[in-house]
Amino acid sequence: MDENNNEGGLFTNKATINIDKYFSLFKKAFGGWTGWVLIIVLVALWASQGLYTVDPSEVGLVKRFGKHVRTVGPGLNYHIPTPIESVVKVNISQVRKIEVGYTTISPPPNPKYRINKEEAQMLTGDSNIVHIEFAVQYKVKSPENYVFNIIDPESMIKAMSEAIIREEIAKRKLTDIITVSRDEIAQDVYKDLQVLLDNYQTGILVEAVKLKDANPPEEVKEAFDDVNSAHEDRKTYVNQARSYANKIVPEAEAKAASIINDAEAYKEEKINSAQGDVAKFKDVLAKYNMGNKEITKTRLYIESMEKILPETQKILLTENASGSSVLKLLDINKILANDGGEVE
């Protein structure tokens, strides 16, 4: 027991001697004005670490011992240096992009892409497989939520958008997806994704959802290309027919209107002519009833014969008192040779 106690006391004495030694060295090194100046310089250098600049497109999120305490705008700012405070800068103007089904290796003007078939292949509502490639563009609308509520924004957005588009694809037929429903699918994914991001308070604003490609698998791509070509031909023929109809219909309507106008004019002309004939007949009838009926009868007869035989030479013969005709006693050829005339 004494030996153990002696050993413990020996170690304690050694530790005390080392502490005293280091304290004496520190006092010797930092004693006087030189030591205080050095301390002030070190404190100043530490304090200067709190200066930072926030770019116009950014905001700064200041944390104190890991807790968010304030948000600062663009310009020169200051925070208590590490380890007390730190700042996280977030670009709120940058448009970020998530790609599903493909990865951009080199951007335009000479773009190169790598296809990810596992992400791109999706099951349609009619039990077919379709190859979908799309991109989601987004911005940060709430930097606090974006930084402190989620850990890996890109992975989260990619998983959400992929789940939503698979659900939309499962509602539709393959032919609709690769022909007429692309814009509708992109719009539905855009709306549903924004709602889901808001529910989880991610601080993310979806700018656009763009379908880069929507095709059947390579094994049946040629057949579906024929289908697409037929759809395009159908649209072309329909447009041509509508164009022809737009040209012919106005012409036909104009021609029909012209015929109707001509018919109306002809109708009015005939009605007016008939009314004139009726008026003329009534006038003649009145005179017939007022005067010598035989004279009127003869005049009407002569006028009618003039209309019936307008260019024919005519010989008028009257009856004698006894009513017998003298035509059989006349030499017609002689009368015509003498330029005709009236013979009693």
C-alpha positions in Angstrom: 0.0 0.0 0.0 2.8 2.4 0.8 4.5 1.7 -2.4 1.3 2.5 -4.3 0.8 5.7 -2.4 4.3 6.8 -3.1 3.9 6.1 -6.8 0.7 8.2 -6.9 2.4 11.0 -5.1 5.3 10.9 -7.4 3.1 11.3 -10.5 1.2 14.2 -8.9 4.5 16.0 -8.1 5.7 15.5 -11.7 2.4 17.0 -13.1 2.6 20.0 -10.8 6.2 20.6 -11.9 5.2 20.5 -15.6 2.3 22.9 -15.2 4.4 25.3 -13.3 7.1 25.1 -15.9 4.6 25.9 -18.8 3.0 28.7 -16.8 6.4 30.3 -16.1 7.3 30.0 -19.8 4.0 31.6 -20.9 4.5 34.4 -18.3 8.0 34.9 -19.5 6.9 34.9 -23.2 3.8 37.2 -22.9 4.8 39.3 -20.0 5.0 43.1 -20.5 3.7 45.2 -23.5 4.9 42.7 -26.1 2.6 40.0 -24.9 -0.4 42.3 -24.8 0.2 43.6 -28.3 0.5 40.0 -29.6 -2.7 39.1 -27.9 -4.5 42.1 -29.4 -3.2 41.2 -32.8 -4.4 37.6 -32.5 -7.8 38.8 -31.3 -8.0 41.3 -34.2 -7.1 38.6 -36.8 -9.8 36.3 -35.3 -12.3 39.1 -35.4 -11.5 40.0 -39.0 -12.6 36.5 -40.0 -16.2 37.6 -39.5 -16.2 39.9 -42.6 -17.9 38.5 -45.7 -19.6 39.6 -48.9 -22.9 38.5 -50.2 -23.4 38.7 -54.0 -26.4 40.4 -55.5 -28.0 37.1 -56.5 -27.5 35.6 -53.0 -28.7 35.9 -49.4 -26.7 35.0 -46.3 -28.0 32.8 -43.5 -26.2 33.4 -40.3 -26.0 30.6 -37.7 -25.0 30.9 -34.1 -23.8 27.6 -32.6 -25.7 25.9 -35.5 -29.0 27.8 -35.0 -30.3 30.2 -37.6 -30.4 33.7 -36.1 -30.8 36.1 -39.1 -30.8 36.4 -42.9 -28.8 39.2 -44.6 -29.0 40.6 -48.1 -26.3 41.5 -50.6 -23.3 43.6 -49.7 -20.5 43.6 -47.1 -21.7 42.0 -43.8 -20.2 40.8 -40.5 -20.8 37.9 -38.2 -19.0 36.7 -35.0 -16.2 34.4 -36.3 -16.1 30.7 -35.9 -16.8 28.8 -33.8 -19.5 31.2 -32.5 -21.2 32.1 -35.8 -21.0 31.0 -39.4 -22.8 32.0 -42.6 -24.3 29.9 -45.4 -24.7 31.7 -48.8 -27.6 30.7 -51.0 -28.1 31.7 -54.6 -31.8 32.6 -55.0 -31.6 33.7 -58.7 -29.9 30.6 -60.2 -32.2 28.3 -62.2 -31.2 24.8 -61.2 -32.0 21.6 -63.2 -32.7 18.0 -62.4 -32.5 15.4 -65.2 -34.4 12.2 -65.2 -33.7 9.4 -67.7 -30.5 11.0 -69.0 -27.4 13.0 -68.0 -25.9 15.9 -69.8 -22.2 15.2 -70.4 -21.4 18.4 -72.4 -23.8 21.3 -72.9 -24.7 23.0 -76.2 -23.7 23.9 -78.9 -22.3 20.4 -79.1 -24.4 18.5 -76.6 -23.7 15.0 -75.5 -26.0 12.9 -73.3 -25.8 9.6 -71.4 -29.0 7.6 -71.3 -30.2 6.0 -68.0 -32.6 3.3 -69.2 -33.5 2.3 -65.6 -34.8 5.8 -64.9 -36.3 6.4 -68.4 -38.4 3.2 -68.8 -41.9 3.5 -67.4 -45.1 1.4 -67.4 -48.1 2.9 -69.3 -51.8 2.4 -68.5 -52.2 -0.1 -71.3 -49.3 -2.3 -70.0 -46.7 -1.1 -72.4 -43.2 0.3 -71.8 -42.3 3.9 -72.8 -39.0 5.6 -72.7 -39.3 9.0 -71.0 -36.6 11.7 -70.6 -37.4 14.9 -68.9 -35.9 17.8 -66.9 -37.1 19.9 -63.9 -36.0 23.5 -63.6 -36.4 25.1 -60.2 -35.3 28.1 -58.1 -35.0 28.7 -54.3 -37.9 30.8 -53.0 -37.3 30.3 -49.3 -33.6 29.9 -48.5 -34.2 29.2 -44.8 -36.4 26.2 -45.7 -34.1 25.1 -48.5 -31.0 25.0 -46.2 -32.4 23.8 -42.9 -35.4 21.6 -43.8 -33.8 19.3 -46.4 -30.4 17.6 -46.6 -30.0 16.7 -50.3 -32.3 18.9 -52.5 -31.3 17.4 -55.8 -31.9 13.8 -54.8 -35.2 14.7 -53.2 -36.5 16.6 -56.2 -35.4 13.8 -58.5 -37.2 11.2 -56.5 -40.4 13.2 -56.2 -40.6 14.1 -59.9 -39.8 10.6 -61.0 -42.6 9.2 -58.7 -45.1 11.8 -60.0 -44.4 11.2 -63.7 -44.6 7.5 -63.3 -48.0 8.0 -61.8 -49.1 10.2 -64.7 -47.7 7.8 -67.3 -49.6 4.9 -65.6 -52.9 6.8 -66.3 -52.4 7.0 -70.1 -52.1 4.8 -73.2 -48.8 4.5 -75.0 -50.0 6.1 -78.2 -51.4 9.1 -76.4 -48.1 9.6 -74.5 -45.9 9.6 -77.6 -48.3 11.7 -79.7 -50.7 14.2 -78.2 -50.3 14.1 -74.4 -46.7 15.3 -73.8 -47.7 18.9 -72.9 -50.5 17.7 -70.7 -48.1 15.3 -68.8 -45.5 18.0 -68.3 -48.2 20.4 -67.0 -49.6 17.8 -64.6 -46.2 16.9 -63.2 -45.4 20.6 -62.8 -48.5 21.2 -60.7 -48.3 18.0 -58.6 -44.6 18.5 -57.9 -45.0 22.0 -56.7 -47.8 21.0 -54.3 -45.7 18.2 -52.9 -42.7 20.5 -52.4 -44.8 23.0 -50.6 -46.3 20.4 -48.3 -42.8 19.4 -47.2 -41.8 23.1 -46.8 -38.7 22.7 -49.0 -38.5 26.3 -50.1 -38.3 25.3 -53.8 -40.2 26.9 -56.7 -40.6 24.8 -59.8 -39.9 26.9 -62.9 -40.7 24.3 -65.6 -41.0 20.6 -66.4 -39.8 19.8 -69.9 -40.2 16.4 -71.6 -37.1 15.9 -73.7 -38.1 12.6 -75.3 -41.0 10.2 -75.1 -40.6 7.1 -77.3 -41.4 3.4 -77.3 -38.6 1.0 -76.6 -36.1 0.4 -79.4 -37.5 -3.0 -80.2 -40.8 -1.5 -81.4 -39.7 2.0 -82.3 -39.9 1.6 -86.0 -43.6 0.5 -85.9 -44.5 3.4 -83.7 -42.7 5.8 -86.0 -45.0 4.6 -88.7 -47.9 5.3 -86.4 -46.6 8.8 -85.7 -46.1 9.4 -89.5 -49.7 8.3 -90.1 -51.0 10.7 -87.4 -49.0 13.6 -89.0 -50.3 12.7 -92.5 -53.8 12.7 -91.1 -53.3 16.2 -89.6 -51.9 17.4 -93.0 -54.9 16.0 -94.9 -57.3 17.5 -92.4 -55.7 20.9 -92.7 -55.7 20.7 -96.5 -59.4 19.8 -96.5 -60.2 22.7 -94.1 -58.2 25.1 -96.3 -60.1 23.9 -99.4 -63.4 24.2 -97.6 -62.5 27.7 -96.5 -61.8 28.6 -100.1 -64.8 26.8 -101.8 -67.5 27.5 -99.3 -67.4 31.4 -99.6 -67.3 31.1 -103.4 -70.3 28.8 -103.3 -72.2 31.0 -100.9 -71.4 34.0 -103.2 -72.6 32.2 -106.3 -75.8 31.1 -104.5 -76.4 34.6 -103.3 -76.0 35.8 -106.9 -78.4 33.2 -108.2 -81.0 34.1 -105.6 -80.6 37.8 -106.4 -81.1 37.0 -110.1 -84.1 34.9 -109.4 -85.6 37.6 -107.2 -85.0 40.2 -110.0 -86.6 37.8 -112.5 -89.5 37.3 -110.2 -90.1 41.0 -109.8 -89.7 41.5 -113.5 -92.3 38.9 -114.3 -94.7 40.1 -111.6 -94.4 43.7 -112.9 -94.9 42.5 -116.5 -97.9 40.5 -115.5 -99.4 43.4 -113.6 -98.8 45.6 -116.6 -100.6 43.1 -118.9 -103.5 42.9 -116.5 -103.7 46.7 -116.3 -103.6 46.9 -120.1 -106.2 44.2 -120.4 -108.5 45.9 -118.0 -108.1 49.2 -119.9 -108.9 47.4 -123.2 -111.9 45.7 -121.5 -113.2 48.9 -120.3 -113.0 50.5 -123.7 -114.5 47.3 -125.2 -117.5 47.6 -122.9 -117.9 51.4 -123.6 -117.6 51.5 -127.4 -118.2 49.4 -130.5 -117.4 45.9 -129.6 -116.8 44.8 -133.2 -114.2 47.5 -133.8 -112.4 46.6 -130.6 -112.6 43.0 -131.5 -111.1 43.6 -134.9 -108.3 45.8 -133.5 -107.4 43.2 -131.0 -107.3 40.6 -133.7 -105.1 42.7 -135.9 -102.7 43.5 -133.1 -102.5 39.8 -132.1 -101.7 38.8 -135.7 -99.0 41.5 -135.8 -97.3 39.9 -132.8 -97.7 36.4 -134.1 -96.5 37.2 -137.6 -94.3 40.2 -137.2 -92.3 39.9 -140.4 -94.9 38.3 -142.7 -96.7 40.3 -145.5 -100.4 40.3 -144.7 -103.5 41.0 -146.8 -106.6 42.2 -145.0 -110.0 41.4 -146.5 -113.3 42.6 -145.3 -116.6 40.9 -145.6 -119.3 42.4 -147.9 -122.6 43.3 -146.7 -124.0 39.8 -147.3 -121.2 38.4 -145.2 -119.7 36.3 -148.0 -116.0 36.3 -148.6 -114.6 37.5 -151.9 -111.3 35.8 -151.5 -112.1 33.2 -154.1 -112.6 36.0 -156.7 -109.2 37.7 -156.1 -105.9 37.1 -157.8 -103.6 36.9 -154.8 -100.4 36.9 -156.8 -101.4 40.1 -158.6 -102.1 41.8 -155.3 -98.7 40.8 -153.9 -97.0 42.0 -157.1 -98.6 45.4 -156.5 -97.0 45.6 -153.0 -100.1 44.3 -151.4 -102.9 46.3 -149.9 -106.2 46.2 -148.4 -108.9 44.8 -150.7 -112.6 45.1 -150.1 
